[in-house]
Amino acid sequence: MNVLVAGGAGFIGSHLVDRLLAEAHAVDVVDDLSSGSLANLSEARALAAGSLKIHSLDVRAGELDELLARREPEVVFHLASLTPAQPPRLATDVAVMGTLNLLDSARRAGVGKVVVTLPATSLYGDVPSRELPVKEGREVEPRSIEQVAARTLIDLLGVYRAEHGLEHTALALTNVYGPRQRPADGVVAAIASALSAGESPELFGDGRQTRDFLYVDDAVDALVRGASKGSGLVVNVGTGVQTSIRDLVDLMGGRDTPVESAPARPGDLARFSVSPVRARIHLGWSPWTTLRDGLDQLRAAR
């Protein structure tokens, strides 16, 4: 099968490329390398034997249309919207205009399915503790630019499905961690970087805020399943388990390490987790990597 991965040189995207190549698919990667790196694809490039082609291209570029028409992928994975550490205005432009450009190009090229990822925290925002783990379909009043962009992205997918028959699955990912993640893009990577350098991890606020941590291999498995399942749906991809940032530091071997306290960031969520029930029903997916096991694998890979 021919597939295209937008954002394929990034953290999650490069792991997805590894999985797709291992399953003998032909893969085209589109990435402007603003946050991704060709180093993330070094093993894939060495083992691909001609099955991997990399295109340094922004998803908003007009050249994307010609590329999809020429390569004719059956499935497009769109991991290039609402990526971490982007300024809100840029994130919104890439999410909306980039997704519009990709959907138009996919429609014209006869792509059968688009699988899109977006941060679950951006989609749902601040959810009352009594409603956690949050389920899909919860009505949200956007309170940030990221939430507006995430909601717009979902609406765009629905319009292209209704008007053009372009199938999609939208995966709302929780806090994904694992090898190749940049410290600026995730709290696990930031803590791991500080501890390995003998420095004090920086915690924003009191460190009691919770997140739902998902190992990257589990996230990739959900993506692959989304290529053939869950059409027309928003599907949460997470564990449903909350872990505080302070407990995370302890699990990562920093129990006796002093931490640097920083002011809480505007809009930072106090508690968060997602329900994986729909993923189990519609994707046949459940997370299999515990946080402790995932952190062990991360340490072994460093």
N, C-alpha and C positions, 0 to 999 in steps of 0.2 A: 504494500500500500504506500502511496506517496502522501506525505504529510508535510505541513509547513508549521514551524514554531516561531511565532513573533515573540521576541524577548528570549530567544533560545540560548544566548550567551550569558544570561543572568544566573542567579543562584538556583532557583527552582527549574528554570528553563533548561539549563545544562544537564541537570539530573534527568529531566524528561527526555532529552535527546539521547542520553546514554541508554535509557530503557527502550526507546523506540528502535534504536540501532540494534540492540541486543535481540529484539523481536523481528529483525530483518526487514524493517521498513526503510524506504528511501526518504531522507529528511532534508528539507531546506530550512535554514535558520535565517531569520530576518532580525537584525539587531543594529541599532545605531551606536552601540558600545558606550553610551553615556553612563550607564551603571553596570552593564555586563562587561565581560572580559574574554578575549580569545583564549586566555589561559584556562578558563573553566572548561573549554572544549578540547584541551590538548590530548587527553586520552581518546576522546571520540574521534578526533582527526586522525590519530595514529591507527585506529582500528577500523575505520569506516570503509576502507577499500573502495572509495568512490561513491559510497551511499550517502555521503554528507556534503552539502554545498552551503556555504556561508555567504550571506549578502549583507554588506554594511549599508543599512537602509533604515530610515525613520518610517514608522508605520503611517505617518501623515503624508509621505512623499507620493507624488503622482506615479513614480516608477513602479510602485507596488502593483498597480493594475496590470501592467505588462508582464511583470514577473509571475503573477498567479495565472494569467492566461497562458503563459509559456510552459509553466511547470505542472499545471493542472492537478493540484493536490486534492485528495478526496476529503481530508480533514484538515482544518486549520486550528491550531491552539494559539489563543491570544493571551499572552502573559505580560504584555507591554503596557497595560493601563494601570494607573494608580499604584505605581511601584513605590517602595519606601524611600524616604529621604528626599523626595521631589518637593519643591515649593508648591503650595496649593494651586497657584495660577497655572503653572506648567503642568502639574498633574491633571488638572481639569481639561486643559487643552489637548493633552495626549489622550486622555480617556475618551473624551467626546469626539474630537475631530479625527483622532487616530482610529477609533472604533468605527466611525462612519466611513472612513476611507477603506478600512479593511472589509467591512460588510459589503460595501458597494463592489469592491474588487472580487470578493468571494462570490457574490451573486452572479456577476458577469462571467466568472470563470467556471460556474457550475459546481462549486464546492458543495459537498453533501452535508457537512456539519461543521459548526464553529463551536469550540469549547473555550469559554472565557473564564478567567479567574479575577477575583476582586477581594480586597480585604474585608472580612466579616465585620470588623470594628467600624469600617467606613460605611458599610451598608446599614448596620443596626444602631450604631451610636451608643448612647448611654441607656442601658436597659436596667429597669429596677431588679434588685436581687431576687425578688419573688418570681420573676419571669425567666430566670436563668436555670438551665441552659436555654438560650433563646431559640425558638423554632422559626422556620421559614414562614413568610406571609405576615409577620408582625407589622402592623401599621407604624410607620415612622414619620415623625415630623422633622425634616432635616434641620440640623443646628450647626452645620459646618459646610464649607465648600466641598470637602471630600464626600460628605453624605449626599449632597446634591449631585455630584458627578457619578457616584455609584448608582443612585436611583435612575439617573438619566441613561446610564449604560444599560441597565435592565430594561428600561422602556424601549430603547432602540432595538434591542434584541427581539422584543415582542413585536414591534412594528415590522421588522424584516421577516419574521416568521409568518405573520398574518398576511402581509402584502406580497411577499416574494417567495414564500415557501422555503426560506433558508432556515434550516434547523439549528438549534443551539442547545447547549447546556451551560448554565452559569454556576460556577463553583465559588461559594463564599468561604474562603480559607481563613482559619485562625492563625495564631502566631507560629509560622513554620520556621524550623531551625535545622541545622545540620552543616556538614562540610561545605565550603565555598561561600558561605554567607559573610558579607562584609560587616564589621562591627557597627557601622552606621545604620545598618538595615534591620537589626534585630537585637533584642535585649540579651538573648543567649549568646550570640556572637560577641556582643560588647563585653559581657562579663567574662567570657572565655579569654578574650584578648587581654583584658586587664589582669586576670589571674596568671596567665602564662608569662606576662611581663613583670610579675611581682608587684603590680600596682593595686591600689584599692578600687574596687568596682564603684561606679557612680550610680546612686539610686535617686530617682526623682520622687519627691514627696517622702512619705514614711516607709515606702517599700511594702506596704500591706496590700497594694492593689494586686488583683489576680488576673491571670491570663490563661488561655487554653492552648497548651503547647503541643504542636504536631510535628513529628519527625518527617523530614523531606521525602523519604522513600514512601511513606504512607500517603503523602500528598500526591506524589507522582502516580501511585496506583489508582487513586481516585480520578486523576486526569485521564489516564488511559481508559478506564472504564467509561468515562464520560463521552468518549468518542463514539460509543455505540449504544449508550443507555442514557436515561434521564432527559430525553428530548423535551424542550419547551419549559424546563424547570429551573428554578433556583435551588441549589442543593448545598446545604452546609457541609463543610468538611473540617471536622475537629473531633476532639475526644469527649467533650462534655464535662471534663474535669478541670477544676480551677486550682491553680497553684500560685501562691503569692511570690512576689519578686524576692523577698527575703528568704523564703524557703528554697527558691531556685538557687540563690547564692550558696546556701548550705549544701544542697545536692551536688553542686559543682565543685565542692571541696573548699569553699570559702568560709566555713563556719567560724574559724578563728581569725579571719582576715577583716581588718577594719574597713568600713565602707565610707565613701564620700557622699554626703547628703546634699542634694541640690533641690531648689524649689520645684514644686509640682508644676508640670507643663500645662498651659491652657488647654482645656478640652480633654485632658488625660482621663481615661475611664477608671472608675474605682474597682469594678468587678466585671468579668466577662467570661463567657463560655457559650458554645453553641451545641444544639442538640444534633447528634449524628443519626437520628432515627430515619429520616428521609433517605439519607445516603445508603443506609442498610437495606431499605426497601427497594429503591429505584436503581441504585448502582450495584447492589450486592457487595457493598464496601463497608468495612469496619476498620478502625485503627488497630494495628497489632503491636506497635512498638510502645512500650511504656516509657515514661519520661526518664526514668533511671537508665533503662537500656539505651535509649537514644543518646543520652549524655555520655554514656560509656563509648558508644560508637563514634561520637564526635571527638572525644579525647584520643581514641585510637587513631583517628584520621589526621590529627594535627601533627 
